[in-house]
């Protein structure tokens, strides 16, 4: 990150680079160390379900392409789907793509739904490792909110980095982590924000535009998940209904010394997350996205219990029917329907043997 490193560490901020791609613990790329995700869970959406949905909508487009194909060449559905993908990347990179106009509005809506399916079943409630992949960042977030080091780890947290003030400073005004879109999805899952739990419809075309798990809204290019600690003078503040632009902290009468009541608010790409949908009712009662800090912490300590990290990531189990679209609630255990538990345990040596 040359732009960040141009600032000398210690002057404005410190940059910590965490290795990625091996078997190191890394909460911002936690799928590398969650071996069951490497083996099979990662492919529920990518292969098993994604290519189950594609033929439902793309056949007409493939037929249109073949009208213009040269002699001896025939497009198949995978070719046509690849053209849609090229459009998305070219549009993001250079602002336009001639591939985009080849498809109808309904076909683009279905393309969007297809990616919803991929990510829901790879990284969210539809994945047996969905919660486990978000657990490490969730634990680090709570450590920062409570000013505590993490000295031992039973998940993707690298406790050699989180047990000291140099690598894991506390009481900073803000922190910035750079990660991947799939980690954001897993964090929302691990936090038990049930607003996103409704699974994508595997057979609906055109899809329902009012669905909640909408990946283009959750993790567009450059997605941002922001957690704010907000101080208020009153324990039950009234929401402000008009739009305000704040240029300095005390502009509307805010004084840090007169704001003892702390609240958590989370924004996903500037949209306020409905924390009142966190499972267990800890944050119910407010519709403005605010949750009392202690209530929020209690909700997350409960949510963390559901990840079942050790079993989800390292038990040797087989998913019997990967195309059934099962909602695993982001985790599995020895009694989960639809899996068979085999002898042994998945370890790093076995994963490395597959990569060799």
N, C-alpha and C positions, 0 to 999 in steps of 0.2 A: 504494500500500500504506500507508494511513494508520496502521494499527496499528504497522507497523515504523518509519515515519518519525516516530512520536511519541517515539522515542528519538533524541536528538540524535546525528547522525553523529559518530563518534569517541569517544563515551562508552562504549557497550557494543559496538557494531558499526557498520560502514559499509554503506550500501545503494547498490548500483549498479544503475540501471535501464537496460536495453538496449532500444533501439527494436525493434519487431516489426511485421511486416506489409508491409514494403517490400522493398527489395533490399539492405538492410544485412546484413553478416555477423553472425550471431547463433547461437551453438552451442545455445541453448535453444529455437530455432525454426528449425532448419537447413533445413527443407523450402522456406522462402521463397527461399533463395539457390541451391538445387539445382534447376535449371530443368527437367530431365527429369522430376523428380517432379511439378512443377506441370503438365507437359504430359500425361503418360500413366501414369507409374509409380504415381501416387497413386490411380489408378482401378482398378488390377488387383483389389484386394480390395473397394473401395467399390462399384463398379458391375458389373464383369465377373463376378466370382466370387460376391459376396454374393448377387446376385439369381439366380444359378444354383442356389444351395443352398436359398434360401427356399421355392421351390415344392415341395421334397421333403418338407417337414414341415407346412406351414401350411395346406394345402388343407382338411383336416378342420375346422380352426378357422374358416376362412372360411365353410364350409358351415354351421357352427353359428350364426355371426353372421347369416347371411342368413335363417335361420328367424325372426329377430326384426326384420328390416329392414322399414321401412314400405313401402307400395306405391310403386312407381316408383323405388326406391333399391336398389342392389345393391352389396354390399361386394366388393372384389377383394383379391387377396393383399397388395398394397401397403398397403391400408387396415388389414388385420389386423396386418401387421408393424408399422405405425405405432402401433397400440394397445399392442403389446408394448413398444415403445420408450418410450411415454408412461408405462407402469407403472414402468419402470426409473428414469426421471427423477423422477417424483412420489415414488416410494419413497425415493429419495436425498434429495429436498428437503424433503418434509413427513412422511416416515415411513410412509406408506401410500398405496395407490392402488386404486380399485375395478376398474381394468383388470386387475390381477394375477390375480384369481380366474377370469378368462375362459379361461385356458389350462391345459392339463394339465402334469404334471411333465415328461413327455418333450418337450413343445413348448417348455418353458423350457430344457431341456438343449440342444435344437437351437438356440434363440435364442443361447445362450451360445456354441455351436460356430460360429454364423454370425459373431459378433464375432471369434472366433479367426481365422476365415478372412479377415475384413476386415483385421485388423491384421497378420497374418502376411504377406499379399501386398501390403500397402501400406508396411510399415515394417520388416519383418524379412527372414528368409532368402529368402522368396518374392518380394521386391522387388528389381529391378535397382539401386535406390539405397538399400537398407536399411542397408548398412554406411556408405555415405557420409553418411547423415543422422546417424549416431551418432559419426562420426569426430571432429568438433570437440570435443565434450565429453570424449571419451576422451583426446584430446591434452591438454586442460586438466587433467584428472585426473592424468595422468602428470607434468605440469609441477609441480603442487602437491606430488605425492609426492616429487619430486626437487629441489624448491626452485629451479626454473629459470623464467625468463621466456620467453615465446614472442615472438620479435621479427619473425618472418616467417610468413606463413600461405599455404598452398596448399589450404585447405579453408574451412569455415564459421567458423573462429576469426577474431575481430576483433583483429588484432595491435596496433592502436592502443590497445586496452584491456589487452592481456596483456603489454605490454613495459615496465610501470612499476609501482612499489610502491603508488601511490595506488589504481589501479583493479584491480590484480591482486596483492594483498599475499601474501607467502610466509611460511612458518613460523608460521601461525596454528594454534591448537589445533583449530578446526573451521571448516568452510565450509558454507553452505546456498545451494543454487540452487533457484529456483522455475521449473518448466518445464511440459511437457505429457506426457500419458501416452504418446503416440506416440514422443516422444524417448527415454523410458526403454526402450521396446521396441527402438529402433534402437541404443541404447548396448549393450544386452545382445547384440545381433547383431554389432556392430562388435568387441566384445570376444572374439568366437568362443567363447561359452559354448554348446557343442554340445548341452547338455541340452535347449535350446529349439529345436533345429533340426528335429526331426520335424514334418513338415507336417500340417496338419489334413486329415482325410479329407473329400473333397468330395462323397461320396455315401453316407456312413454315417449312418443315422438309426434309433434313437437313437445318439448319438455315444459313443465310448469314454470313460468317466469317468476313466480312468487316464492320459490323454494328458498330455504335459509342457507343451505350449504352451497354457496355459489362462489366457486374458486376465483373467478375473475374479480370479484369484490374483495375476497379474503387475501389473496396473494397475487396481485398483478405484478408486473415488473417493478422492482424497487419497493416492494411492500414494506410497511412499517407497523410494528406492534409496540405501542407506547403504554407504559404503566406510570401513572401520576399519583403522587401523594399530595393531597390538597388539605390545607388547614382552614378550619372554619371557627368563627367565634361561638356559634350555637351548635348544640349537639344534633339538631334536626333542621338543618338550613333549608330555606325555601329556594326552589329552583328559580333562576333568572330566565325570563322568557324572551327578552329581546336580545338581538345580536350585539356583541361588544367586541371592540378591538382594543387589546391591552398593550400599551407601549412600555409601561413600567409597573412593577409589582404593586405599588401602593396607590395606583391610579383610582381605584374604586373603593378606597378605604381599608384595604387589607393591610394588617400589621402582623408580622410573624409572632410578636409577643402576645397578641390577643387572639390567637387562633389555636387553642389547645386541642380541639376536636379534629382528629385526622381521618380522612376518607381516602379510599382508593378509587381511582377511575382509570379505565383502560380504553385506549383508542386504537382502532385498526384502520389504517389509512385515513385517519381523521374522523371515521365513524365511531360513535360512542358505543362500546360493547354493552349488551344488556346483562350486567352482572347479577341482576335479580333472577336470572335463569340458571345460576350456579346451583347444582344439585344440593339438596339438603335444606334449602330455605334460609341459609345464613344471611343472604343479601336481599331478601324480599322487603317490600314496602316502599321502595323508591323506583321511579320509572326514568330517572335522569342518568342512570349508569353509575351513581355513587354508591359505595358500600363502605360502612364504617371499617376502619383499618383492622380492629380486633376481630370483627365479624369476618372480614375477608381472610385474615390469617387462619381463623378456625375452619373456614370452608376449604382452604387449600391443604391444611393438614389432614383433613378427612379425605379429600380427593386423592392425595398422594398414596393413601393406603390401597387404592383400587388398582394401581399399576401392576402389582405382582411381578416386579421386574425380573427377578431371578428365574422364575418359571417361564415367563413370556419370551425371554431372550435366549435362555440357555437349555431349557428342557428339550428333549428329543421327541418332538411330536409331529404328526402328519395331519394335514387338513384334508378331510375325506372328500369333500365336494367344493372345490374352490370357486365354482361358478354359481353357488346358490345365493350369493348376496347377503350373507348372514351379518347381522349386527352383533359383533362380539363385545360391544361396549368398550372397545379399545384394549381388551386384555383377555387372557385365558388362564385357566387353572386345570388341575387334574380332572375336574368333573365337567368341563365345558363340553356341551354337545357339539358334534361335528369334527372332533379331533380324536386321534388315537395316540396315546403316549407310548413311546418305544423305550427300550432299555438304553442306558447310557446318557451322556450329556454332551452338548455341542460345545466345543472349546476352540481356542485360537489355532491350535495345531491342525485340527480338522479343516477349518476354514482355509488356512494357508495351503493345505494339500489340494483343495479344490481350485485355488487360484494358480497353482504351479503349472 
